[in-house]
Amino acid sequence: SVAGITALASVAMGLGAAHGIDTPGLLAIGLATGLGAGAINGALVTWLRVPSIVATIGTMTLFRGVAYAVLGDRVLKDYPDSFAVLGQGYAVGAISIGLCIFAVLALLTAVFLHATRWGHSLFAMGTNAVAARWSGIPVARYRFALFCASGSMSGLAAGMLTSRLGSARPWIAQGW
């Protein structure tokens, strides 16, 4: 459902840009849309006990369908000039801003997973969720949080991809 969330967040940012929202606001829209979509996935899996594969494939279709319903075959491409920097700008020399964002997020994720109690709990859940639950790890709550985090990162990816392409369209990220 990453591609569906990316399409939905891209369309939401495009609509925001059409209403004159600036770059920080557009990124906030993308992250919030991704977070909301991730929360829907998390709720389906943790509260309604829908298998993850079924929930995410179903919502991928739903989110992309909403993007098509809202935008149709139109393309939104009127963004503030500062928005292009995120996907097309360079931090230093030939090192892109996108690469810098990736490096920082990868480092923070590695530290989180390997140096915190929560990260160790996630490894335990991945190894054996039943044993993790019996050892006191709130598996459902952590799983919900992971879906929310994944949705947020899909929203960030939407911001970077939309910025790189300079346009929002409902078929963005097709085949991801």
C-alpha positions as CSV (number, residue, x, y, z in Angstrom):
1,S,0.0,0.0,0.0
2,V,3.0,2.3,-0.1
3,A,2.3,3.2,-3.7
4,G,-1.4,3.9,-2.9
5,I,-0.4,6.1,0.1
6,T,2.2,7.9,-2.0
7,A,-0.4,8.6,-4.7
8,L,-3.0,9.9,-2.2
9,A,-0.5,12.1,-0.4
10,S,0.8,13.4,-3.7
11,V,-2.7,14.4,-4.8
12,A,-3.4,16.0,-1.4
13,M,-0.2,18.1,-1.7
14,G,-1.1,19.1,-5.3
15,L,-4.5,20.2,-4.1
16,G,-2.8,22.1,-1.2
17,A,-0.5,23.8,-3.7
18,A,-3.4,24.8,-5.9
19,H,-4.8,26.6,-2.8
20,G,-1.6,28.5,-2.3
21,I,-0.1,26.5,0.6
22,D,3.7,27.0,0.9
23,T,6.4,24.3,1.0
24,P,6.4,23.5,4.8
25,G,2.6,23.2,4.6
26,L,2.7,20.9,1.6
27,L,5.2,18.6,3.4
28,A,2.9,18.7,6.5
29,I,-0.1,17.7,4.3
30,G,1.9,14.8,2.8
31,L,3.1,13.5,6.2
32,A,-0.4,13.9,7.7
33,T,-2.0,12.1,4.7
34,G,0.5,9.3,5.0
35,L,0.0,9.1,8.8
36,G,-3.7,8.9,8.4
37,A,-3.5,6.2,5.7
38,G,-1.0,4.2,7.9
39,A,-3.4,4.5,10.8
40,I,-6.2,3.1,8.7
41,N,-4.0,0.1,7.8
42,G,-2.9,-0.3,11.4
43,A,-6.5,-0.2,12.6
44,L,-7.5,-2.8,10.1
45,V,-4.7,-5.1,11.1
46,T,-4.6,-4.6,14.9
47,W,-8.2,-3.9,15.9
48,L,-10.2,-5.7,13.2
49,R,-7.6,-8.5,12.8
50,V,-7.6,-8.4,9.1
51,P,-4.4,-10.1,7.8
52,S,-1.7,-7.6,6.9
53,I,-1.5,-8.7,3.2
54,V,-5.2,-8.4,2.7
55,A,-5.5,-5.0,4.5
56,T,-2.6,-3.4,2.6
57,I,-3.6,-4.7,-0.8
58,G,-7.2,-3.6,-0.2
59,T,-6.2,-0.1,1.0
60,M,-3.7,0.3,-1.8
61,T,-6.6,0.0,-4.2
62,L,-8.7,2.2,-2.1
63,F,-6.1,5.0,-1.7
64,R,-5.2,5.0,-5.4
65,G,-9.0,4.9,-6.3
66,V,-9.5,8.0,-4.1
67,A,-6.6,9.7,-5.9
68,Y,-8.2,8.9,-9.2
69,A,-11.7,10.0,-8.1
70,V,-10.4,13.3,-6.8
71,L,-8.0,14.2,-9.7
72,G,-9.2,12.1,-12.6
73,D,-6.8,12.4,-15.5
74,R,-5.7,15.9,-14.5
75,V,-2.1,16.8,-13.5
76,L,-1.4,19.4,-10.8
77,K,1.8,21.2,-11.4
78,D,1.6,24.7,-9.8
79,Y,4.0,24.4,-6.8
80,P,6.0,27.1,-5.1
81,D,9.5,27.4,-6.4
82,S,10.9,26.4,-3.0
83,F,9.1,23.0,-3.3
84,A,11.4,21.8,-6.1
85,V,14.5,22.1,-3.9
86,L,13.4,19.0,-1.9
87,G,13.5,16.6,-4.9
88,Q,15.8,18.4,-7.3
89,G,18.2,20.3,-5.0
90,Y,21.7,19.5,-3.9
91,A,23.1,19.9,-0.4
92,V,26.8,19.9,-1.2
93,G,28.4,19.4,-4.6
94,A,26.8,16.3,-6.2
95,I,25.1,15.1,-3.0
96,S,21.4,15.5,-3.3
97,I,19.1,16.7,-0.6
98,G,17.1,13.4,-1.0
99,L,20.3,11.4,-0.3
100,C,20.9,13.5,2.8
101,I,17.4,12.9,4.1
102,F,17.8,9.1,3.4
103,A,21.1,9.0,5.2
104,V,19.8,10.8,8.3
105,L,16.6,8.6,8.4
106,A,18.7,5.4,8.0
107,L,21.0,6.4,10.8
108,L,18.2,7.3,13.1
109,T,16.4,4.1,12.3
110,A,19.5,2.0,13.0
111,V,20.1,3.7,16.3
112,F,16.4,3.3,17.2
113,L,16.4,-0.4,16.3
114,H,19.7,-1.4,17.9
115,A,20.1,1.0,20.8
116,T,16.6,1.2,22.4
117,R,14.3,-1.1,24.2
118,W,11.6,-0.4,21.7
119,G,13.8,-1.4,18.8
120,H,14.7,-4.7,20.6
121,S,11.0,-5.3,21.1
122,L,10.4,-4.9,17.4
123,F,13.0,-7.5,16.7
124,A,11.4,-9.8,19.2
125,M,8.0,-9.3,17.6
126,G,9.4,-10.1,14.2
127,T,11.0,-13.3,15.5
128,N,7.9,-14.5,17.3
129,A,4.9,-12.2,18.0
130,V,3.3,-14.7,20.4
131,A,6.4,-15.1,22.5
132,A,6.8,-11.3,22.4
133,R,3.3,-10.8,23.7
134,W,3.8,-13.4,26.4
135,S,7.0,-11.5,27.5
136,G,5.0,-8.3,28.0
137,I,5.6,-6.5,24.8
138,P,2.4,-4.7,23.6
139,V,2.5,-6.2,20.2
140,A,-0.8,-4.7,18.9
141,R,0.2,-1.2,19.9
142,Y,3.7,-1.5,18.4
143,R,2.3,-2.9,15.2
144,F,-0.2,0.0,14.9
145,A,2.7,2.4,15.5
146,L,4.7,0.7,12.8
147,F,1.9,1.1,10.3
148,C,1.6,4.7,11.2
149,A,5.4,5.2,10.7
150,S,5.3,3.4,7.4
151,G,2.5,5.6,6.3
152,S,4.3,8.8,7.4
153,M,7.4,7.7,5.4
154,S,5.2,7.0,2.4
155,G,3.9,10.6,2.8
156,L,7.5,11.9,2.9
157,A,8.3,9.8,-0.2
158,A,5.3,11.4,-1.9
159,G,6.7,14.8,-1.1
160,M,10.1,14.0,-2.5
161,L,8.8,12.3,-5.6
162,T,6.2,15.0,-6.3
163,S,9.0,17.6,-5.9
164,R,11.3,15.6,-8.2
165,L,8.7,15.3,-10.9
166,G,7.2,18.8,-10.3
167,S,3.6,17.4,-10.6
168,A,1.0,15.4,-8.9
169,R,-1.0,12.8,-10.7
170,P,-3.0,9.8,-9.5
171,W,-0.9,7.3,-11.2
172,I,2.3,8.4,-9.5
173,A,4.4,5.6,-8.0
174,Q,2.6,3.0,-10.2
175,G,4.2,-0.4,-9.9
176,W,5.9,0.2,-6.5
